């Protein structure tokens, strides 16, 4: 039995899946199986996968039901004790599974194992993920996951691992969420288990790729709202979780402004504790839609020149 089952939900990624699979097959730690769940692809993705000959690969096909259903099904088929996820347009560096296994050996009782990652904003411009805690070069158990994840999420879908048993105990991905299903699961992991972090970068997230599984539909405002408010009870007794969720509320307020969702915008304004926002965020949340559009265009202009500014920088 392999140590890892690698789960890939696949939907219309014919231009990327071959590179993704090659990055997995080139791992220095090679005790793994690959389970690909084709989520009703309408392009040539499935044929690309079938053209790659490896005894490690098992392919399942289903009607299009979304990433959560595909991942849950893939984990159910897994034969290994530990699960590693990767989206069909991301890239693992050769050390990824080796560094995940290092965490498992160091912290066998941890629930969620997180490797460091780098974000590519276009083909030629990338930035390391930024976290809200101090670390050096050693693997560690995170003291406060929600505080650590206020800027970038410590847990990233294509950079994490967990035991199949812990995933089953938590109930897997919430299939009602067409977006934010990953954030929801990481919150449940952090509330019920310890989370560890490996500072070594092992994964490339291609942020610029369009039409990813979590971006298929136009408007997820109410789904994100339901996800955030599903933890109303927990955030009452957990200030770090409250702040983490308020940052998510802030981001959703900006989204509502851009999509003219006035009703939800008004709800969110009343639910945010503004002391949990920094000065830039407090300003941005008050800016009109037109000004936010200009700021977004300016941010895109700077990215072309390899400068990335956020509300934290």
C-alpha positions in Angstrom: 0.0 0.0 0.0 1.4 3.4 -1.0 2.0 6.1 1.6 0.1 8.8 -0.3 -3.0 8.9 -2.5 -2.8 12.0 -4.7 -6.3 13.3 -5.6 -6.9 15.4 -8.8 -10.3 16.8 -9.7 -10.2 17.4 -13.4 -12.5 19.8 -15.4 -11.4 21.3 -18.7 -7.7 21.6 -18.1 -6.3 20.2 -21.4 -3.6 22.9 -21.5 -2.3 22.2 -18.0 -3.0 18.6 -16.8 0.0 17.1 -18.5 2.4 19.5 -16.8 0.6 18.9 -13.5 0.9 15.1 -13.8 4.5 15.2 -14.9 5.3 17.3 -11.7 3.7 14.5 -9.6 5.4 11.7 -11.5 8.8 13.4 -11.0 8.6 13.4 -7.2 11.7 12.3 -5.4 9.4 10.5 -2.9 7.7 8.0 -5.2 5.5 5.9 -2.9 2.1 7.1 -4.1 -0.9 6.5 -6.3 -2.7 9.1 -8.4 -6.5 9.2 -8.5 -7.9 11.4 -11.2 -11.7 12.2 -11.1 -12.8 13.7 -14.4 -15.7 16.0 -13.5 -17.5 15.9 -16.9 -14.8 17.6 -18.9 -16.0 18.9 -22.3 -12.5 19.5 -23.8 -9.6 17.1 -24.5 -8.5 16.8 -20.8 -9.5 13.2 -20.4 -7.7 12.1 -23.6 -4.5 13.9 -22.5 -4.6 12.0 -19.2 -5.2 8.7 -20.9 -2.2 9.3 -23.2 0.1 9.4 -20.1 1.1 5.8 -19.3 1.8 5.1 -15.7 0.8 2.3 -13.4 0.3 4.9 -10.6 -2.6 6.5 -12.4 -6.3 5.5 -11.9 -9.0 7.4 -13.7 -12.6 7.8 -12.7 -15.3 9.7 -14.6 -18.4 11.4 -13.3 -21.0 13.9 -14.5 -20.1 17.5 -13.7 -20.9 17.9 -10.1 -18.2 20.3 -8.9 -14.8 20.1 -7.2 -16.2 19.1 -3.7 -18.0 16.0 -5.1 -15.0 15.1 -7.2 -12.5 15.4 -4.3 -14.7 13.5 -1.9 -15.2 10.7 -4.4 -11.4 10.6 -5.0 -10.6 10.3 -1.3 -13.2 7.6 -0.9 -11.4 5.5 -3.6 -8.0 6.1 -2.0 -6.0 3.1 -0.8 -3.4 5.0 1.2 -3.5 6.3 4.8 -2.5 9.8 3.7 -4.1 12.1 1.1 -2.3 14.8 -0.9 -4.5 17.1 -3.1 -3.5 19.0 -6.2 -5.6 21.0 -8.7 -5.2 20.1 -12.4 -3.5 23.4 -13.2 -1.0 23.6 -10.4 2.6 22.3 -10.2 4.5 20.5 -7.5 8.2 20.9 -7.2 10.1 17.5 -7.0 10.4 17.8 -3.2 6.7 18.2 -2.4 5.8 14.7 -1.1 9.2 14.3 0.5 8.5 17.4 2.6 5.0 16.4 3.4 6.3 13.0 4.6 8.9 14.9 6.8 6.0 16.6 8.6 4.1 13.4 9.1 7.2 11.8 10.6 7.8 14.7 12.9 4.2 15.3 13.9 2.2 12.0 13.6 -0.8 13.3 15.6 -1.3 16.5 13.6 -4.5 16.7 11.5 -3.4 19.0 8.7 0.1 19.2 7.1 0.8 22.4 5.1 3.8 23.0 2.8 4.9 26.5 1.8 4.0 27.7 -1.7 4.6 30.4 -4.3 1.9 32.3 -6.2 2.4 33.0 -9.9 0.4 36.1 -10.9 1.4 35.5 -14.5 3.9 33.3 -16.3 6.9 35.4 -15.3 5.9 37.0 -12.0 5.6 35.2 -8.7 5.6 35.9 -5.0 6.0 33.6 -2.0 2.9 33.3 0.1 2.9 35.7 3.0 1.9 34.5 6.5 1.1 36.3 9.7 3.6 34.5 12.0 7.3 34.1 12.4 9.1 31.0 11.2 12.6 30.0 10.2 13.6 26.9 8.2 12.2 24.2 10.6 8.9 22.5 10.4 6.6 23.5 13.3 3.1 23.1 14.8 1.3 26.4 14.3 0.2 28.1 17.5 -2.8 30.0 16.0 -3.9 28.9 12.5 -6.4 31.7 12.0 -4.0 34.5 13.1 -1.3 32.9 10.9 -3.7 32.9 7.9 -4.8 36.5 7.9 -2.8 37.5 4.8 -2.4 34.3 2.8 -4.0 31.0 4.0 -1.4 28.7 5.5 -3.3 25.8 4.1 -3.5 25.8 0.3 -5.4 23.1 -1.5 -2.5 21.9 -3.7 0.1 22.2 -0.9 -1.5 20.2 2.0 -1.8 16.6 3.2 -4.0 14.9 5.8 -5.0 11.4 6.9 -7.9 9.8 5.2 -9.3 9.0 8.6 -9.3 12.7 9.8 -10.9 13.7 6.5 -13.6 11.1 7.1 -14.1 12.2 10.7 -14.7 15.9 9.6 -17.1 14.8 6.8 -15.0 15.9 3.9 -15.7 18.9 1.6 -19.1 20.5 1.9 -20.7 19.7 -1.4 -23.2 22.5 -0.9 -20.4 25.1 -1.5 -19.5 25.8 -5.1 -16.8 28.1 -3.8 -14.9 28.4 -0.5 -15.2 24.7 0.1 -11.5 24.5 0.8 -11.5 27.3 3.3 -14.4 25.7 5.1 -12.5 22.4 5.4 -9.3 24.1 6.7 -11.4 25.9 9.4 -12.8 22.6 10.5 -9.4 21.0 10.6 -8.0 23.9 12.6 -10.9 23.8 15.1 -10.5 20.1 15.7 -6.8 19.3 15.1 -3.4 20.8 15.3 -2.0 22.1 12.1 1.7 22.0 11.1 3.7 24.0 8.6 6.8 23.3 6.5 8.6 26.5 5.4 10.2 24.8 2.4 8.4 25.9 -0.8 7.2 22.8 -2.7 4.3 24.0 -4.8 3.4 26.6 -7.5 -0.1 28.0 -7.5 -1.0 29.4 -11.0 -3.3 32.2 -9.9 -3.6 33.6 -13.4 -5.2 30.5 -14.9 -8.8 31.2 -15.8 -11.9 28.9 -15.4 -10.6 26.9 -12.4 -13.0 24.6 -10.6 -13.8 27.3 -8.0 -14.4 30.0 -10.6 -16.9 28.3 -13.0 -19.9 30.3 -12.1 -20.3 34.1 -12.1 -21.5 35.0 -8.6 -20.8 33.2 -5.4 -21.6 36.0 -3.0 -24.3 34.3 -1.1 -22.4 31.0 -0.9 -19.5 32.8 0.6 -21.8 34.6 3.0 -23.4 31.3 4.1 -19.9 29.8 4.5 -18.7 32.7 6.7 -21.8 32.7 8.9 -21.8 29.0 9.4 -19.2 29.7 12.1 -21.2 32.3 14.0 -21.2 30.2 17.1 -17.5 29.3 17.1 -16.3 32.9 16.5 -18.1 34.1 19.6 -15.5 32.3 21.7 -12.6 32.4 19.3 -11.3 36.0 18.7 -8.7 34.8 16.1 -11.4 33.0 14.1 -13.6 36.1 14.4 -10.9 38.3 12.9 -10.1 35.7 10.2 -13.8 35.7 9.2 -14.1 39.5 9.3 -11.2 39.6 6.8 -13.3 37.3 4.6 -16.3 39.5 5.2 -14.3 42.6 4.2 -13.3 40.8 0.9 -16.9 39.9 0.3 -18.0 43.5 0.8 -15.6 44.6 -1.9 -17.0 41.8 -4.2 -20.6 42.9 -3.5 -19.7 46.5 -4.4 -18.2 45.3 -7.7 -21.3 43.2 -8.5 -23.9 45.8 -7.3 -25.2 43.4 -4.6 -26.5 46.1 -2.3 -28.7 43.9 0.0 -25.8 41.6 0.9 -23.4 44.6 1.2 -25.7 46.1 3.8 -25.9 42.9 5.8 -22.1 42.5 5.9 -21.5 46.1 6.9 -23.4 45.4 10.1 -21.7 42.1 10.9 -18.0 43.2 10.6 -16.1 44.2 13.7 -14.1 47.1 12.1 -11.4 46.9 14.8 -10.3 43.7 13.1 -9.5 45.6 9.9 -6.3 47.6 9.2 -6.3 51.2 8.0 -6.1 50.3 4.3 -9.0 47.9 4.6 -11.1 50.4 6.4 -10.5 52.9 3.6 -11.1 50.4 0.8 -14.4 49.2 2.2 -15.7 52.8 2.0 -14.5 53.5 -1.5 -17.1 53.7 -4.3 -17.2 51.0 -7.0 -15.6 53.3 -9.7 -12.6 54.0 -7.5 -12.2 50.3 -6.6 -12.1 49.6 -10.4 -9.3 52.1 -10.9 -7.4 50.7 -8.0 -7.7 47.2 -9.5 -6.5 48.4 -12.9 -3.5 50.1 -11.2 -2.8 46.9 -9.3 -2.8 45.0 -12.6 -0.5 47.6 -14.2 2.0 47.2 -11.3 1.9 43.4 -11.6 3.1 43.7 -15.2 6.1 45.6 -13.8 6.5 42.8 -11.2 5.2 44.9 -8.3 2.4 43.4 -6.2 0.5 45.6 -3.7 -2.2 44.5 -1.4 -4.1 45.9 1.6 -1.3 44.5 3.7 1.6 46.0 1.7 
